[in-house]
Amino acid sequence: MFTGLIQDLGRVERVIPGGMTDLWIHTALGASAFELGESIAVNGACLTVVECAGDSFRVQAAPETLRRTTLGTVQPGDAVNLERALALGDRLGGHLVSGHVDAVSEVLETYPEGGSWVMGFRLPEALAPYFIEKGSVAIDGISLTVNTLEADRFRVQLIPETQERTTLKSRGVGAKVNLEADQIGKYVARLFALQRGQGAPGGGGLTAAAIAAAGFGTP
């Protein structure tokens, strides 16, 4: 589990294709202290540390990860957003991010507004039920607020701190990014979908049966 608060801009050193694609990444987070097997989010995708050497670490991306994220296109020299997994007792400054990318989106527009940088993104139809204005979204692992929402797109604003400490401002129109919808929104949408499928009387609020069917509580 992650928060969407980027801790370091890592640099891809090597990409080694094969059955599993290996990525060597240089970081200022103290890779020599990483635990083998620990999770780390790379551009929002949760990967496992399998080797450490000096200030660099190696992770492996499975074919499914490459299909579902932008990691299949990274090259040596690319900057990547890094966040180590959340420890119990840490401050939750962003929002709950699983590191399981839902879809690859693309940048539709960018423009300055005051000192901020506005970015518009394509909203995949399958993810639309999980988005609300002023809700949360993770873009390339960065916790952001949905400022405006339309049927097929949404916009966010990057404050100067986010512009400087992440890769996002460098993404131009047409660039691909990893999207993860708000986890709480997914559960709420799932509960309401179950309710509608059961034909709850009056179509009103959640029922005990719908909650139990979703795996919460006891029947």
Backbone as a chain_set.jsonl record, in Angstrom:
{"seq": "MFTGLIQDLGRVERVIPGGMTDLWIHTALGASAFELGESIAVNGACLTVVECAGDSFRVQAAPETLRRTTLGTVQPGDAVNLERALALGDRLGGHLVSGHVDAVSEVLETYPEGGSWVMGFRLPEALAPYFIEKGSVAIDGISLTVNTLEADRFRVQLIPETQERTTLKSRGVGAKVNLEADQIGKYVARLFALQRGQGAPGGGGLTAAAIAAAGFGTP", "coords": {"N": [[0.842, -1.186, 0.0], [0.427, 2.27, -0.729], [0.879, 5.895, -0.651], [0.835, 7.787, -2.638], [2.493, 9.94, -2.505], [5.311, 11.1, -3.828], [8.604, 10.019, -3.312], [11.121, 10.113, -4.434], [12.835, 10.975, -7.455], [13.746, 8.585, -9.451], [16.265, 7.099, -11.608], [16.316, 5.328, -14.563], [18.626, 2.85, -15.181], [19.335, 0.473, -16.528], [17.645, -1.663, -18.839], [16.549, -4.832, -19.099], [15.409, -7.044, -21.219], [13.33, -10.009, -21.463], [11.921, -13.173, -20.456], [10.937, -12.221, -18.035], [11.021, -8.754, -17.575], [13.781, -6.977, -16.54], [14.519, -4.18, -14.525], [16.954, -1.897, -13.738], [17.373, 0.579, -11.374], [18.462, 3.737, -10.367], [18.633, 5.453, -7.269], [18.058, 7.972, -4.72], [17.187, 7.11, -2.328], [18.522, 5.385, -0.669], [19.245, 2.654, -1.487], [20.776, 0.5, -0.632], [19.801, -0.17, 1.815], [17.385, -1.285, 1.319], [15.0, -3.91, 1.697], [15.18, -7.159, 0.435], [12.556, -8.308, -1.547], [10.744, -6.423, -0.725], [8.114, -4.058, -1.436], [7.892, -1.586, -3.992], [6.771, 1.372, -5.518], [6.85, 2.117, -8.879], [6.526, 4.616, -11.048], [3.881, 4.408, -10.277], [3.254, 1.709, -10.417], [3.208, -1.218, -8.584], [6.038, -2.937, -7.683], [8.5, -5.53, -7.058], [11.402, -5.533, -5.088], [14.297, -7.129, -6.045], [17.033, -7.23, -6.033], [19.887, -5.47, -4.815], [22.381, -2.964, -5.216], [24.773, -0.9, -4.224], [23.725, 2.342, -4.809], [21.597, 1.586, -6.312], [18.832, -0.442, -7.45], [17.159, -3.507, -8.361], [14.248, -4.429, -10.103], [11.566, -6.562, -11.23], [9.465, -6.837, -14.022], [6.558, -8.38, -14.941], [5.066, -9.944, -17.895], [2.289, -9.3, -17.876], [2.264, -6.97, -16.355], [3.675, -5.272, -18.061], [1.88, -5.138, -20.164], [-0.272, -3.796, -19.02], [0.582, -1.361, -18.085], [2.706, 1.578, -18.423], [5.311, 0.781, -18.284], [6.574, -0.85, -20.097], [7.66, 0.771, -21.997], [9.733, 2.251, -20.973], [13.051, 3.591, -20.974], [16.688, 3.389, -20.704], [17.981, 6.042, -18.788], [15.611, 7.379, -18.445], [13.53, 9.235, -16.209], [11.839, 8.215, -13.263], [8.996, 8.015, -11.103], [9.238, 7.325, -7.687], [8.152, 5.482, -4.847], [8.407, 4.134, -1.676], [6.858, 1.373, 0.089], [4.086, 1.968, 2.282], [4.47, 2.216, 5.783], [3.085, 0.89, 8.814], [1.744, 3.316, 10.931], [2.863, 5.457, 9.621], [2.386, 8.785, 8.294], [-0.544, 9.466, 6.45], [-0.476, 11.176, 3.901], [-1.372, 11.536, 1.293], [-3.506, 9.676, -0.519], [-5.097, 6.426, -0.222], [-3.3, 4.205, -2.074], [-2.95, 1.472, -4.163], [-1.081, 0.589, -5.97], [-1.725, -0.963, -8.08], [-2.223, -0.71, -11.274], [-4.929, 0.622, -13.088], [-5.499, 1.399, -15.712], [-4.038, 2.569, -18.801], [-3.699, 5.88, -19.648], [-3.888, 8.978, -21.556], [-2.284, 12.149, -22.124], [-4.223, 14.959, -22.79], [-4.292, 17.731, -22.851], [-2.399, 20.621, -21.834], [-1.67, 23.418, -19.779], [-0.654, 26.585, -18.349], [-1.77, 27.992, -15.243], [-1.955, 30.609, -13.257], [0.437, 29.972, -10.835], [0.284, 27.305, -11.133], [0.094, 24.141, -12.976], [-1.972, 23.005, -15.353], [-3.401, 19.939, -16.306], [-4.983, 17.86, -18.655], [-6.617, 14.73, -19.026], [-7.39, 11.699, -20.775], [-10.312, 9.908, -19.935], [-10.89, 6.664, -19.322], [-13.734, 4.755, -20.258], [-14.496, 2.599, -18.622], [-13.51, 3.31, -16.145], [-14.843, 5.559, -15.392], [-17.105, 5.487, -13.526], [-15.813, 5.602, -11.057], [-14.825, 8.086, -10.6], [-15.025, 11.336, -9.231], [-15.667, 14.844, -9.006], [-13.245, 16.684, -7.237], [-12.419, 14.408, -6.035], [-10.007, 11.733, -5.503], [-7.149, 10.679, -7.443], [-4.607, 8.561, -8.761], [-1.884, 9.319, -10.702], [0.596, 8.121, -12.651], [1.539, 7.226, -10.224], [1.271, 9.418, -8.553], [-0.482, 11.134, -6.095], [-3.332, 12.937, -6.715], [-5.8, 15.575, -7.072], [-8.981, 15.481, -8.56], [-9.915, 18.035, -10.491], [-11.742, 19.057, -12.454], [-14.356, 17.382, -14.165], [-15.428, 15.532, -16.915], [-17.441, 13.689, -19.304], [-15.652, 12.067, -20.74], [-13.107, 12.813, -19.997], [-10.756, 14.302, -17.663], [-9.416, 16.798, -15.417], [-6.455, 17.918, -13.721], [-4.523, 19.849, -11.344], [-1.218, 20.867, -11.01], [0.716, 21.815, -8.34], [3.572, 23.987, -7.709], [5.453, 22.448, -6.182], [4.803, 19.782, -6.834], [5.296, 19.875, -9.55], [8.068, 20.105, -9.565], [9.044, 17.869, -8.186], [8.211, 15.529, -9.349], [7.664, 13.524, -12.337], [5.608, 14.466, -13.898], [4.973, 17.028, -15.057], [6.586, 17.11, -17.269], [5.365, 15.578, -19.156], [4.013, 15.661, -22.278], [1.325, 16.584, -24.586], [-0.364, 13.759, -25.719], [1.312, 11.958, -24.496], [1.666, 8.917, -22.617], [0.242, 7.705, -19.577], [0.08, 6.122, -16.32], [-2.897, 5.151, -14.726], [-4.628, 5.022, -11.657], [-7.628, 4.467, -10.147], [-9.52, 5.841, -7.381], [-9.468, 3.833, -4.545], [-11.455, 3.534, -2.571], [-13.651, 4.568, -3.916], [-14.004, 2.539, -5.798], [-14.957, 0.377, -4.245], [-17.355, 1.448, -3.273], [-18.77, 1.845, -5.683], [-18.975, -0.805, -6.497], [-20.598, -1.913, -4.499], [-23.013, -0.54, -4.934], [-23.564, -1.449, -7.495], [-24.058, -4.155, -7.005], [-26.312, -3.881, -5.448], [-28.172, -2.826, -7.29], [-28.325, -4.984, -9.012], [-29.637, -6.831, -7.429], [-32.083, -5.809, -7.256], [-33.081, -4.005, -5.228], [-35.676, -2.871, -3.067], [-37.296, 0.055, -4.023], [-34.926, 1.169, -4.823], [-33.271, 2.536, -3.084], [-30.856, 3.377, -0.502], [-27.893, 1.477, 0.54], [-28.171, -2.015, 1.234], [-28.275, -4.506, 3.879], [-27.975, -7.024, 2.834], [-26.712, -6.557, 0.379], [-24.256, -5.553, 1.242], [-23.241, -7.762, 2.637], [-23.053, -9.549, 0.5], [-20.982, -8.45, -0.902], [-18.871, -9.153, 0.594], [-18.44, -8.0, 3.069], [-18.693, -7.814, 6.573], [-20.963, -10.075, 8.242], [-23.327, -12.485, 6.999]], "CA": [[0.0, 0.0, 0.0], [1.196, 3.499, -0.884], [0.11, 7.122, -0.394], [0.834, 8.673, -3.795], [3.439, 11.033, -2.292], [6.551, 10.639, -4.447], [9.751, 10.216, -2.431], [12.349, 10.347, -5.183], [12.872, 10.778, -8.902], [14.795, 7.636, -9.793], [16.74, 7.131, -12.985], [16.493, 3.983, -15.104], [19.996, 2.618, -15.635], [19.363, -0.623, -17.502], [16.426, -2.413, -19.113], [16.997, -6.142, -19.578], [14.21, -7.791, -21.618], [13.366, -11.466, -21.382], [10.634, -13.654, -19.964], [10.632, -11.109, -17.136], [11.854, -7.597, -17.896], [14.468, -6.443, -15.372], [14.819, -2.754, -14.539], [17.862, -1.376, -12.735], [17.0, 1.975, -11.141], [19.281, 4.475, -9.405], [17.775, 6.25, -6.395], [18.663, 8.618, -3.56], [16.463, 6.632, -1.148], [19.33, 4.462, 0.106], [18.887, 1.315, -1.962], [21.504, -0.531, 0.105], [19.008, -0.53, 2.993], [16.137, -1.932, 0.91], [14.849, -5.329, 1.99], [14.802, -7.951, -0.723], [11.162, -8.711, -1.465], [9.848, -5.32, -0.372], [7.4, -3.449, -2.552], [8.174, -0.194, -4.317], [5.964, 1.842, -6.643], [7.628, 2.742, -9.952], [5.488, 5.26, -11.868], [2.559, 3.969, -9.842], [3.099, 0.256, -10.499], [3.843, -1.9, -7.462], [7.0, -3.94, -8.099], [9.233, -6.153, -5.958], [12.861, -5.39, -5.112], [14.907, -8.462, -6.076], [18.486, -7.122, -5.889], [20.375, -4.123, -4.52], [23.819, -2.793, -5.409], [25.092, 0.509, -4.051], [22.554, 3.226, -4.817], [20.67, 1.092, -7.337], [18.087, -1.655, -7.133], [16.564, -4.173, -9.521], [12.891, -4.956, -10.003], [11.168, -7.34, -12.399], [8.119, -6.578, -14.516], [6.003, -9.521, -15.663], [4.385, -9.55, -19.135], [1.006, -8.644, -17.584], [2.579, -5.601, -15.931], [4.048, -4.502, -19.251], [0.66, -4.92, -20.963], [-1.249, -2.957, -18.334], [1.198, -0.119, -17.632], [3.64, 2.207, -19.372], [6.682, 0.366, -17.995], [7.159, -1.491, -21.264], [8.258, 1.775, -22.894], [10.811, 3.012, -20.332], [14.38, 3.412, -21.558], [17.756, 3.895, -19.856], [18.026, 7.499, -18.718], [14.298, 7.926, -18.093], [13.209, 9.479, -14.807], [10.628, 7.516, -12.819], [8.516, 8.354, -9.773], [9.434, 6.225, -6.754], [7.632, 5.554, -3.478], [8.46, 2.88, -0.923], [5.568, 1.003, 0.666], [3.667, 2.623, 3.516], [4.621, 1.454, 7.023], [2.064, 1.198, 9.817], [2.131, 4.457, 11.752], [3.253, 6.585, 8.773], [1.338, 9.738, 7.948], [-1.197, 9.232, 5.155], [-0.622, 12.53, 3.39], [-2.06, 11.565, 0.01], [-4.676, 8.821, -0.336], [-4.721, 5.021, -0.289], [-2.934, 3.797, -3.433], [-2.544, 0.065, -4.098], [-0.009, 0.29, -6.91], [-2.275, -1.816, -9.13], [-2.66, 0.241, -12.298], [-6.208, 0.261, -13.7], [-5.517, 1.649, -17.156], [-3.114, 3.564, -19.355], [-4.41, 7.019, -20.228], [-3.002, 9.867, -22.308], [-2.423, 13.582, -21.888], [-4.999, 15.613, -23.836], [-4.02, 19.168, -22.885], [-1.613, 21.188, -20.737], [-1.549, 24.871, -19.844], [-0.407, 27.19, -17.045], [-2.821, 28.802, -14.62], [-1.266, 31.127, -12.092], [1.684, 29.234, -10.683], [0.021, 25.872, -11.282], [0.143, 23.58, -14.313], [-3.19, 22.216, -15.549], [-3.261, 18.832, -17.254], [-6.197, 17.115, -18.939], [-6.348, 13.336, -19.376], [-8.502, 10.869, -21.242], [-10.92, 9.075, -18.889], [-11.439, 5.431, -19.893], [-15.145, 4.57, -19.901], [-14.647, 1.636, -17.531], [-13.124, 3.923, -14.874], [-15.659, 6.748, -15.133], [-17.925, 5.427, -12.305], [-15.017, 5.761, -9.845], [-14.308, 9.45, -10.555], [-15.892, 12.438, -8.847], [-14.939, 16.098, -8.852], [-12.573, 16.846, -5.95], [-11.985, 13.111, -5.553], [-8.587, 11.44, -5.662], [-6.691, 9.801, -8.514], [-3.153, 8.415, -8.832], [-1.381, 9.402, -12.071], [2.011, 7.735, -12.557], [1.856, 7.059, -8.815], [1.167, 10.687, -7.838], [-1.809, 11.424, -5.569], [-3.812, 14.234, -7.198], [-7.231, 15.856, -6.93], [-9.714, 15.707, -9.804], [-10.475, 19.388, -10.418], [-12.94, 19.092, -13.288], [-14.677, 16.05, -14.679], [-16.379, 15.435, -18.019], [-17.783, 12.301, -19.603], [-14.534, 11.289, -21.277], [-11.842, 13.414, -19.626], [-10.713, 15.0, -16.38], [-8.266, 17.687, -15.283], [-5.833, 18.104, -12.419], [-3.6, 20.977, -11.3], [0.02, 20.577, -10.31], [1.343, 22.935, -7.66], [5.007, 23.998, -8.032], [6.151, 21.33, -5.539], [4.565, 18.579, -7.64], [5.994, 20.067, -10.821], [9.509, 19.952, -9.394], [9.443, 16.623, -7.531], [7.701, 14.38, -10.088], [7.892, 13.571, -13.783], [4.364, 14.688, -14.636], [4.948, 18.245, -15.874], [7.329, 16.881, -18.513], [4.546, 14.795, -20.072], [3.316, 16.511, -23.236], [0.096, 16.049, -25.187], [-0.164, 12.47, -26.369], [2.105, 11.06, -23.651], [0.887, 7.906, -21.9], [0.44, 7.694, -18.128], [-0.632, 5.088, -15.576], [-4.006, 5.629, -13.9], [-5.271, 4.168, -10.652], [-8.784, 5.139, -9.56], [-9.605, 5.813, -5.924], [-9.866, 2.502, -4.084], [-12.732, 3.627, -1.863], [-14.672, 4.721, -4.948], [-14.261, 1.233, -6.414], [-15.803, -0.416, -3.361], [-18.696, 2.042, -3.249], [-19.42, 1.534, -6.956], [-19.271, -2.242, -6.493], [-21.751, -2.136, -3.619], [-24.226, -0.067, -5.594], [-23.837, -2.345, -8.62], [-24.683, -5.348, -6.435], [-27.658, -3.509, -5.021], [-29.046, -2.731, -8.461], [-28.522, -6.333, -9.539], [-30.56, -7.559, -6.57], [-33.395, -5.171, -7.32], [-33.469, -3.545, -3.898], [-36.923, -2.115, -3.098], [-37.219, 1.504, -4.07], [-33.64, 1.635, -5.341], [-32.672, 3.429, -2.098], [-29.486, 3.163, -0.044], [-27.331, 0.144, 0.611], [-28.873, -2.979, 2.081], [-27.395, -5.445, 4.576], [-27.714, -8.147, 1.925], [-25.716, -6.134, -0.607], [-22.969, -5.441, 1.932], [-22.786, -9.121, 2.894], [-22.694, -10.161, -0.778], [-19.702, -7.883, -1.316], [-17.839, -9.711, 1.436], [-18.249, -7.228, 4.277], [-19.552, -8.234, 7.676], [-21.447, -11.457, 8.207], [-24.694, -12.539, 6.526]], "C": [[0.885, 1.247, 0.0], [0.286, 4.702, -0.622], [-0.004, 8.015, -1.615], [1.695, 9.909, -3.599], [4.821, 10.551, -2.746], [7.738, 11.007, -3.562], [11.038, 10.522, -3.176], [12.083, 10.22, -6.675], [14.045, 9.85, -9.199], [15.182, 7.767, -11.25], [16.973, 5.697, -13.462], [17.907, 3.852, -15.651], [20.068, 1.561, -16.73], [17.977, -1.226, -17.631], [16.86, -3.727, -19.756], [15.761, -6.969, -19.933], [14.44, -9.293, -21.512], [11.997, -11.962, -21.006], [10.065, -12.685, -18.943], [11.547, -9.96, -17.542], [12.439, -7.032, -16.609], [14.759, -4.96, -15.573], [15.788, -2.462, -13.4], [17.611, 0.112, -12.61], [17.905, 2.577, -10.069], [18.368, 5.385, -8.585], [18.585, 6.884, -5.28], [18.017, 8.144, -2.261], [17.276, 5.663, -0.292], [19.021, 3.021, -0.232], [19.595, 0.216, -1.183], [20.753, -0.995, 1.342], [17.671, -1.178, 2.62], [16.168, -3.399, 1.327], [14.486, -6.065, 0.706], [13.373, -8.461, -0.528], [10.22, -7.589, -1.093], [9.234, -4.725, -1.628], [7.836, -2.0, -2.739], [7.35, 0.176, -5.534], [6.864, 2.578, -7.623], [6.622, 3.293, -10.964], [4.104, 4.696, -11.567], [2.312, 2.489, -9.899], [3.873, -0.403, -9.365], [4.731, -3.029, -7.978], [7.781, -4.433, -6.885], [10.737, -5.972, -6.143], [13.487, -6.782, -5.045], [16.428, -8.426, -5.937], [18.845, -5.669, -5.613], [21.88, -4.089, -4.728], [24.141, -1.307, -5.319], [23.828, 1.351, -3.947], [21.52, 2.805, -5.852], [19.97, -0.175, -6.86], [17.477, -2.212, -8.414], [15.172, -4.66, -9.181], [12.592, -5.723, -11.282], [9.715, -7.042, -12.744], [7.661, -7.77, -15.348], [5.311, -9.046, -16.942], [3.054, -8.847, -18.885], [1.223, -7.201, -17.148], [2.917, -4.729, -17.132], [2.833, -4.209, -20.128], [-0.231, -3.854, -20.349], [-0.699, -1.617, -17.869], [2.093, 0.452, -18.733], [5.072, 1.713, -19.195], [7.353, -0.321, -19.179], [7.852, -0.525, -22.199], [9.416, 2.528, -22.252], [12.151, 2.626, -20.944], [15.438, 3.88, -20.567], [17.843, 5.422, -19.94], [16.711, 8.128, -18.33], [14.188, 8.146, -16.587], [11.907, 8.761, -14.466], [10.29, 7.956, -11.397], [8.634, 7.139, -8.863], [8.763, 6.517, -5.409], [7.752, 4.179, -2.834], [7.112, 2.628, -0.254], [5.347, 1.696, 2.006], [3.885, 1.689, 4.704], [3.518, 1.849, 7.992], [2.572, 2.307, 10.73], [2.607, 5.644, 10.945], [2.078, 7.525, 8.562], [0.771, 9.403, 6.573], [-1.493, 10.597, 4.543], [-1.342, 12.625, 2.067], [-3.395, 10.846, 0.124], [-4.216, 7.375, -0.492], [-4.533, 4.599, -1.745], [-2.396, 2.371, -3.365], [-1.324, -0.246, -4.959], [-0.439, -0.682, -8.0], [-2.916, -0.915, -10.178], [-3.932, -0.257, -12.971], [-6.193, 0.389, -15.212], [-4.394, 2.604, -17.531], [-3.954, 4.641, -20.019], [-3.426, 7.85, -21.029], [-3.306, 11.314, -21.988], [-3.154, 14.209, -23.075], [-4.691, 17.102, -23.952], [-3.146, 19.547, -21.685], [-1.589, 22.703, -20.895], [-1.32, 25.428, -18.439], [-1.641, 27.934, -16.549], [-2.276, 29.312, -13.296], [0.091, 30.447, -11.999], [1.509, 27.742, -10.854], [0.112, 25.454, -12.744], [-1.048, 22.641, -14.456], [-2.934, 21.143, -16.596], [-4.608, 18.128, -17.402], [-5.858, 15.734, -19.453], [-7.608, 12.655, -19.899], [-8.994, 10.0, -20.087], [-11.503, 7.826, -19.532], [-12.861, 5.194, -19.385], [-15.31, 3.651, -18.701], [-14.314, 2.243, -16.166], [-14.02, 5.088, -14.476], [-16.5, 6.651, -13.859], [-17.153, 5.696, -11.017], [-14.488, 7.179, -9.669], [-15.388, 10.418, -10.117], [-15.048, 13.704, -8.798], [-14.488, 16.252, -7.412], [-12.258, 15.51, -5.291], [-10.509, 12.908, -5.855], [-8.328, 10.528, -6.852], [-5.17, 9.708, -8.415], [-2.751, 8.386, -10.305], [0.126, 9.193, -12.024], [2.461, 7.681, -11.096], [1.694, 8.298, -7.968], [-0.281, 10.903, -7.388], [-2.222, 12.844, -5.966], [-5.315, 14.345, -7.01], [-7.847, 16.113, -8.298], [-10.386, 17.074, -9.701], [-11.757, 19.529, -11.219], [-13.111, 17.734, -13.939], [-15.723, 16.158, -15.772], [-16.593, 13.972, -18.348], [-16.579, 11.472, -20.0], [-13.164, 11.858, -20.929], [-11.921, 14.034, -18.243], [-9.445, 15.84, -16.332], [-7.776, 17.712, -13.845], [-4.942, 19.337, -12.504], [-2.392, 20.597, -10.475], [0.541, 21.844, -9.656], [2.838, 22.899, -7.958], [5.778, 22.833, -7.409], [6.005, 20.049, -6.347], [5.272, 18.685, -8.984], [7.478, 19.744, -10.693], [9.9, 18.545, -8.94], [8.914, 15.366, -8.229], [7.973, 14.556, -11.578], [6.728, 14.177, -14.562], [4.381, 15.929, -15.527], [5.657, 18.056, -17.213], [6.522, 16.089, -19.537], [3.759, 15.744, -20.981], [2.06, 15.848, -23.762], [0.421, 14.774, -25.961], [0.639, 11.484, -25.547], [1.178, 10.118, -22.883], [1.262, 7.92, -20.423], [-0.363, 6.553, -17.513], [-1.707, 5.724, -14.692], [-4.4, 4.572, -12.879], [-6.401, 4.965, -10.014], [-8.785, 4.978, -8.05], [-10.177, 4.482, -5.449], [-11.211, 2.521, -3.37], [-13.871, 3.77, -2.863], [-15.007, 3.403, -5.622], [-15.189, 0.393, -5.561], [-17.229, 0.121, -3.32], [-19.451, 1.709, -4.532], [-19.812, 0.065, -7.026], [-20.499, -2.55, -5.646], [-23.049, -1.693, -4.286], [-24.575, -0.929, -6.799], [-24.504, -3.617, -8.136], [-26.112, -5.057, -6.013], [-28.617, -3.455, -6.201], [-29.333, -4.109, -9.028], [-29.508, -7.134, -8.734], [-31.95, -6.933, -6.561], [-33.903, -4.72, -5.966], [-34.718, -2.688, -3.982], [-36.673, -0.617, -3.1], [-35.911, 2.042, -4.62], [-32.919, 2.562, -4.401], [-31.296, 2.976, -1.696], [-29.054, 1.715, 0.007], [-28.14, -0.742, 1.537], [-27.854, -3.878, 2.759], [-27.025, -6.604, 3.664], [-26.645, -7.794, 0.901], [-24.333, -6.04, 0.016], [-22.387, -6.813, 2.192], [-22.327, -9.799, 1.61], [-21.354, -9.668, -1.297], [-18.55, -8.354, -0.431], [-17.552, -8.943, 2.705], [-19.198, -7.705, 5.36], [-19.927, -9.687, 7.565], [-22.892, -11.459, 7.743], [-25.691, -12.557, 7.679]], "O": [[1.94, 1.283, 0.634], [-0.915, 4.55, -0.401], [-0.845, 8.913, -1.642], [1.651, 10.831, -4.413], [5.422, 9.688, -2.106], [7.868, 12.147, -3.118], [11.951, 11.125, -2.613], [11.217, 9.456, -7.102], [15.199, 10.279, -9.198], [14.519, 8.454, -12.027], [17.729, 4.945, -12.847], [18.333, 4.65, -16.486], [20.767, 1.729, -17.729], [17.224, -1.296, -16.659], [17.465, -3.731, -20.828], [15.129, -7.54, -19.044], [15.572, -9.774, -21.477], [11.006, -11.26, -21.208], [8.877, -12.362, -18.968], [12.726, -10.177, -17.823], [11.703, -6.654, -15.698], [15.189, -4.538, -16.647], [15.491, -2.739, -12.238], [17.629, 0.835, -13.607], [18.089, 1.997, -8.999], [17.451, 6.009, -9.121], [19.664, 6.403, -4.932], [18.272, 8.717, -1.202], [16.77, 5.166, 0.714], [18.589, 2.252, 0.626], [19.073, -0.894, -1.08], [21.02, -2.076, 1.866], [16.91, -1.577, 3.501], [17.217, -4.043, 1.312], [13.59, -5.644, -0.026], [13.032, -8.98, 0.535], [9.004, -7.775, -1.138], [9.762, -4.87, -2.73], [8.11, -1.287, -1.774], [7.238, -0.608, -6.476], [7.551, 3.533, -7.26], [5.948, 2.529, -11.653], [3.272, 4.526, -12.458], [1.252, 2.034, -9.468], [5.071, -0.164, -9.21], [4.253, -3.961, -8.626], [7.728, -3.826, -5.815], [11.276, -6.226, -7.22], [13.238, -7.531, -4.1], [17.054, -9.469, -5.743], [18.194, -4.751, -6.112], [22.574, -5.067, -4.45], [23.82, -0.541, -6.228], [22.969, 1.1, -3.101], [20.657, 3.6, -6.225], [20.461, -0.881, -5.98], [17.3, -1.503, -9.404], [14.939, -5.229, -8.114], [13.277, -5.558, -12.292], [8.849, -7.0, -11.87], [8.297, -8.126, -16.34], [5.0, -7.861, -17.064], [2.715, -7.902, -19.597], [0.459, -6.312, -17.523], [2.489, -3.577, -17.208], [2.762, -3.156, -20.762], [-0.875, -3.091, -21.069], [-1.444, -0.811, -17.311], [2.215, -0.115, -19.818], [5.968, 2.186, -19.894], [8.581, -0.366, -19.249], [8.565, -0.952, -23.107], [10.034, 3.366, -22.909], [12.355, 1.49, -21.372], [15.138, 4.68, -19.68], [17.787, 6.005, -21.023], [16.68, 9.29, -17.924], [14.687, 7.349, -15.793], [10.987, 8.707, -15.282], [11.179, 8.233, -10.592], [8.187, 6.049, -9.217], [8.802, 7.64, -4.905], [7.265, 3.185, -3.372], [6.324, 3.553, -0.056], [6.286, 1.968, 2.753], [3.53, 0.512, 4.646], [3.067, 2.994, 7.999], [3.691, 2.242, 11.239], [2.752, 6.738, 11.492], [0.92, 7.116, 8.64], [1.518, 9.095, 5.644], [-2.607, 11.112, 4.649], [-1.877, 13.682, 1.735], [-4.314, 11.337, 0.78], [-3.067, 7.127, -0.855], [-5.471, 4.629, -2.542], [-1.483, 2.093, -2.588], [-0.617, -1.222, -4.713], [0.396, -1.17, -8.761], [-4.025, -0.418, -9.984], [-4.012, -1.417, -13.377], [-6.802, -0.417, -15.915], [-3.873, 3.342, -16.695], [-4.814, 4.349, -20.851], [-2.261, 7.477, -21.169], [-4.43, 11.667, -21.629], [-2.76, 14.017, -24.225], [-4.815, 17.676, -25.034], [-3.159, 18.873, -20.656], [-1.498, 23.214, -22.011], [-1.738, 24.822, -17.453], [-2.443, 28.437, -17.336], [-2.147, 28.557, -12.333], [0.813, 30.361, -12.993], [2.473, 26.986, -10.735], [0.195, 26.296, -13.638], [-1.132, 21.618, -13.777], [-2.33, 21.403, -17.637], [-5.285, 17.836, -16.416], [-4.917, 15.573, -20.231], [-8.729, 12.991, -19.516], [-8.194, 9.425, -19.35], [-12.517, 7.914, -20.225], [-13.147, 5.413, -18.208], [-16.167, 3.891, -17.85], [-14.781, 1.748, -15.14], [-13.96, 5.553, -13.338], [-16.612, 7.651, -13.15], [-17.762, 5.989, -9.988], [-13.78, 7.458, -8.702], [-16.529, 10.337, -10.571], [-13.84, 13.636, -8.572], [-15.246, 15.985, -6.48], [-11.873, 15.47, -4.123], [-9.845, 13.793, -6.394], [-9.171, 9.711, -7.221], [-4.515, 10.676, -8.026], [-3.215, 7.536, -11.065], [0.851, 9.991, -11.43], [3.593, 8.033, -10.764], [1.953, 8.248, -6.766], [-1.2, 10.86, -8.206], [-1.562, 13.82, -5.609], [-6.011, 13.348, -6.816], [-7.302, 16.872, -9.1], [-11.318, 17.254, -8.917], [-12.749, 20.061, -10.72], [-12.14, 17.034, -14.226], [-16.766, 16.787, -15.594], [-15.982, 13.103, -17.726], [-16.488, 10.298, -19.64], [-12.159, 11.434, -21.5], [-13.009, 14.264, -17.714], [-8.515, 15.623, -17.108], [-8.542, 17.554, -12.895], [-4.639, 19.816, -13.597], [-2.522, 20.068, -9.371], [0.784, 22.84, -10.336], [3.336, 21.872, -8.42], [6.672, 22.284, -8.051], [6.974, 19.311, -6.525], [5.788, 17.692, -9.497], [8.076, 19.177, -11.608], [10.986, 18.075, -9.28], [9.144, 14.255, -7.751], [8.451, 15.601, -12.018], [6.845, 14.384, -15.77], [3.857, 15.89, -16.64], [5.363, 18.761, -18.179], [6.958, 15.945, -20.679], [2.941, 16.533, -20.508], [1.762, 14.7, -23.432], [1.364, 14.731, -26.752], [0.655, 10.293, -25.857], [0.051, 10.479, -22.544], [2.421, 8.117, -20.057], [-1.342, 6.077, -18.088], [-1.454, 6.71, -13.999], [-4.494, 3.385, -13.194], [-6.166, 6.012, -9.411], [-8.13, 4.087, -7.509], [-11.242, 4.058, -5.899], [-12.02, 1.612, -3.552], [-14.933, 3.172, -2.69], [-16.16, 3.165, -5.982], [-16.109, -0.238, -6.081], [-18.192, -0.646, -3.33], [-20.624, 1.336, -4.49], [-20.87, -0.27, -7.56], [-21.342, -3.357, -6.037], [-24.062, -2.388, -4.211], [-25.753, -1.124, -7.097], [-25.424, -4.115, -8.785], [-27.008, -5.88, -6.198], [-29.732, -3.97, -6.131], [-30.448, -4.383, -9.474], [-30.161, -8.029, -9.272], [-32.876, -7.456, -5.941], [-35.037, -5.021, -5.596], [-34.823, -1.852, -4.88], [-35.925, -0.096, -2.272], [-35.79, 3.243, -4.861], [-32.042, 3.31, -4.832], [-30.626, 2.271, -2.451], [-29.781, 0.827, -0.439], [-28.724, -0.268, 2.511], [-26.721, -4.011, 2.297], [-25.902, -7.107, 3.71], [-25.779, -8.611, 0.586], [-23.343, -6.409, -0.615], [-21.191, -7.029, 1.999], [-21.339, -10.534, 1.611], [-20.669, -10.372, -2.039], [-17.394, -8.003, -0.669], [-16.54, -9.189, 3.361], [-20.371, -7.97, 5.096], [-19.267, -10.45, 6.86], [-23.629, -10.525, 8.058], [-26.9, -12.602, 7.449]]}, "num_chains": 1, "name": "protein.A"}
